[in-house]
């Protein structure tokens, strides 16, 4: 559960750094955001079905 939240936070921080011109890994940052959101949604879905 914590890994999903961490990936979301770090993805947002990564995109922020890309926009500031301090990093060039926008694709990895966006992937972290997307996977964090999908992981959260999947976790909520599993809890709702159990």
N, C-alpha and C positions, 0 to 999 in steps of 0.2 A: 504494500500500500504506500509506503513512504517513497519507494522508487518512482512511482507514477508522479507524485507531487514534486519530487526533486527534478525529474526530467522536464516537467512543465516549467518550473521556476528557472532552471538553467537554460532552457530553450528561449524563454523570454529575455533573460539576461544576454544571451548570445545574439539575438536579433538586435537588441539595444546597442551592443558593441559594434555590430556590423554597420548600423546606421550612423554611429559616431565615427566610423572609419578606422576603428581599432582592431577589426577582425575581418576575415574574408570567408568565413565558414557559414554563410547564411543558410545553405541547404541543410547542414547538420543541425543548426538551431531550429529551423522550421520542422525538421523531422522529430526533434525532441518535443516540440510543442504538440505536434499531431499525435505522437505516440502517447504522450502524457494524457491528452484528452481522451483518446480511444481507450487507454487503460482504465481511466476513471469511469468512463461510461460502461465498460465491460464489468468492472467491479460492482457498480451500482446495479446493473442488470442481474448479475449472479446473486447478489443479496436480495433482490426483489423476488427472484424465482425460488429461493430456498425457504 
